[in-house]
Amino acid sequence: MPLLSPRSYLFVPGNRPDRFPKACAAGADAVVLDLEDSVAAGDKSMARAAVAAWLTAAQPVLVRVNTSDSEWFRDDLSLARKQGIAGVLLPKAERVEEIRLIVENFGADVPILPQIETARGFRNALALGSEKPVQRLLFGSIDFQLDLGMSAEEEELLYFRSQIVLDSRLAGVQPPVDGVTTDIDSTERVRADTLRARRLGFGGKMCIHPKQVPVVNECFTPSAEEEAWARRVVQASSEARGAAISVDGKMVDRPVVARAEVILAIVEQLRQR
């Protein structure tokens, strides 16, 4: 799999086609046209029609369908095999049968991204992540708190976030994507939340406003200091030819060198974009 997975996922309501081009121009690695939570029940059909009319192979986007137990799910499947769908988000995913139903309609070549938003989904996260063609897991932290009767965002969710990272690794999929930061006016809150996610092993974050995208992308991009450190480590390792070395006063062994090599590979992929 590529070292650099999408860092930012920008959601835009499916019933606001006027915002689709703006979202695609916001610099997000992935844009999600949403048919679920951001669309009121009375607007579902209109939103689906707007998405279907706008989809084009020239501007691939992700589509979030409604939950599999909703009255709109079957109609959402009518979008199957339309050009321009780069992947399907399945909200409140709980059972592998839901994923297989999407595969039957959209085909095995369309990536699926299950959202872990319930206790049952969390319990089955490894099984969901192991299904083909699941690309990665997304942690819907807001709905998850609601399902579990929680009202906090920090250490109370640490176990659940860490377990989703572990399940993703065991399933062999891309690092998971963390939930949204609801405070759209606080750049520092977005930064703090994103850096926490990166420390825990997440590889991306969902965004609900274009102004969040640059911060998220920056936080999931190796800094100039990290790149410089990685180059020192790789160079020192090459010159040592297997001998024990230290860089910046710290011991460097094979896992440290491997981490430095990954950082440089990501930097190179970004420069080729």
ZADOPA-924894 format. One record per residue (C-alpha): x, y, z. Coordinates in steps of 0.05 Angstrom, whole numbers, padded with zeros to 5 digits, always signed. Layout:
<rs>
XYZ;...
</rs>
This chain:
<rs>
+00000+00000+00000;+00025+00071-00010;+00060+00102+00049;+00020+00166+00043;-00054+00154+00052;-00105+00211+00050;-00092+00257+00109;-00156+00299+00107;-00227+00280+00090;-00272+00341+00079;-00347+00328+00085;-00398+00369+00046;-00474+00359+00050;-00502+00323-00010;-00559+00373-00015;-00511+00431-00025;-00484+00420-00096;-00462+00493-00097;-00410+00474-00046;-00382+00413-00083;-00332+00452-00126;-00310+00494-00067;-00297+00431-00026;-00257+00401-00082;-00215+00464-00086;-00202+00467-00011;-00139+00425-00013;-00166+00363+00022;-00136+00297+00002;-00207+00268-00003;-00276+00300-00009;-00337+00264+00018;-00406+00280-00011;-00450+00263+00048;-00520+00233+00043;-00525+00216+00117;-00521+00260+00179;-00514+00327+00146;-00577+00317+00104;-00647+00323+00135;-00696+00266+00123;-00738+00307+00077;-00679+00324+00032;-00650+00254+00023;-00678+00242-00047;-00658+00311-00071;-00588+00302-00043;-00580+00235-00077;-00602+00264-00143;-00555+00323-00136;-00496+00277-00122;-00514+00232-00181;-00518+00291-00228;-00452+00321-00205;-00409+00258-00204;-00355+00257-00258;-00293+00216-00271;-00255+00282-00278;-00264+00296-00203;-00266+00231-00163;-00299+00238-00094;-00321+00193-00038;-00395+00184-00022;-00423+00170+00047;-00488+00130+00041;-00540+00124+00095;-00538+00069+00147;-00556+00000+00122;-00618-00004+00167;-00646+00062+00143;-00703+00071+00093;-00655+00108+00045;-00599+00057+00041;-00627+00015-00017;-00639+00078-00058;-00568+00101-00044;-00544+00037-00076;-00571+00064-00142;-00508+00106-00145;-00469+00042-00156;-00421+00039-00215;-00428+00113-00231;-00364+00145-00254;-00328+00190-00205;-00339+00149-00141;-00271+00139-00110;-00298+00101-00050;-00359+00090-00005;-00364+00109+00068;-00409+00063+00108;-00434+00099+00171;-00446+00061+00236;-00417-00003+00206;-00428-00063+00249;-00432-00126+00207;-00390-00154+00150;-00455-00169+00113;-00465-00095+00104;-00398-00089+00070;-00412-00148+00025;-00478-00117+00003;-00441-00054-00018;-00390-00096-00056;-00447-00132-00092;-00472-00066-00118;-00411-00021-00126;-00363-00076-00146;-00299-00103-00115;-00256-00048-00143;-00289+00009-00103;-00255+00021-00036;-00300+00017+00025;-00288+00057+00089;-00329+00032+00148;-00342+00083+00203;-00336+00055+00274;-00390+00093+00311;-00424+00043+00357;-00405-00007+00410;-00422-00065+00364;-00381-00035+00308;-00322-00026+00355;-00327-00098+00377;-00327-00121+00305;-00275-00071+00279;-00222-00124+00263;-00272-00166+00224;-00297-00104+00187;-00226-00082+00170;-00209-00151+00145;-00263-00151+00092;-00245-00136+00020;-00243-00083-00008;-00241-00044+00058;-00187+00010+00053;-00186+00036+00124;-00229+00047+00186;-00257+00115+00207;-00272+00130+00280;-00337+00169+00287;-00322+00193+00356;-00383+00238+00364;-00434+00183+00349;-00392+00134+00388;-00398+00176+00450;-00472+00180+00441;-00479+00105+00433;-00440+00092+00497;-00469+00149+00537;-00403+00185+00542;-00392+00260+00544;-00317+00269+00539;-00265+00271+00483;-00196+00262+00514;-00170+00205+00557;-00239+00173+00561;-00232+00153+00488;-00158+00134+00490;-00172+00060+00496;-00220+00059+00438;-00175+00100+00393;-00115+00056+00408;-00155-00007+00396;-00178+00017+00328;-00105+00032+00309;-00087-00039+00331;-00145-00071+00294;-00126-00033+00231;-00055-00059+00235;-00079-00131+00247;-00127-00125+00188;-00072-00100+00143;-00108-00037+00122;-00085+00035+00121;-00078+00072+00188;-00147+00094+00212;-00179+00163+00207;-00198+00202+00270;-00264+00237+00281;-00282+00310+00270;-00266+00370+00314;-00332+00406+00323;-00299+00473+00340;-00289+00502+00271;-00264+00569+00296;-00205+00543+00338;-00145+00527+00296;-00107+00507+00358;-00160+00457+00379;-00158+00425+00310;-00082+00423+00314;-00082+00392+00383;-00133+00340+00364;-00096+00322+00300;-00028+00316+00333;-00059+00272+00387;-00087+00227+00332;-00020+00223+00297;+00015+00205+00362;-00034+00148+00372;-00021+00120+00303;-00078+00149+00262;-00063+00169+00191;-00117+00220+00177;-00174+00261+00204;-00244+00280+00182;-00259+00354+00171;-00325+00391+00172;-00300+00458+00147;-00249+00478+00094;-00209+00520+00144;-00192+00455+00182;-00160+00423+00121;-00092+00459+00119;-00081+00446+00193;-00096+00372+00187;-00052+00365+00126;+00005+00401+00160;+00001+00358+00223;+00003+00293+00183;+00062+00318+00141;+00133+00308+00166;+00160+00375+00190;+00225+00405+00166;+00256+00384+00232;+00232+00312+00224;+00259+00309+00153;+00326+00336+00174;+00330+00286+00231;+00311+00229+00184;+00366+00249+00135;+00418+00250+00191;+00396+00182+00215;+00397+00150+00146;+00464+00181+00128;+00495+00159+00194;+00468+00089+00186;+00496+00084+00116;+00564+00107+00137;+00565+00060+00197;+00552-00001+00153;+00516-00040+00208;+00556-00015+00268;+00522+00015+00328;+00513+00090+00321;+00482+00150+00356;+00449+00211+00327;+00436+00274+00367;+00461+00238+00428;+00411+00181+00422;+00423+00108+00403;+00401+00089+00333;+00381+00017+00318;+00344-00015+00260;+00273+00007+00281;+00296+00079+00286;+00328+00075+00217;+00265+00044+00189;+00223+00102+00218;+00271+00152+00186;+00265+00117+00119;+00189+00120+00122;+00191+00195+00137;+00235+00207+00077;+00192+00164+00032;+00130+00204+00053;+00166+00269+00039;+00185+00244-00030;+00114+00223-00046;+00088+00291-00025;+00138+00326-00071;+00115+00284-00130;+00042+00304-00122;
</rs>
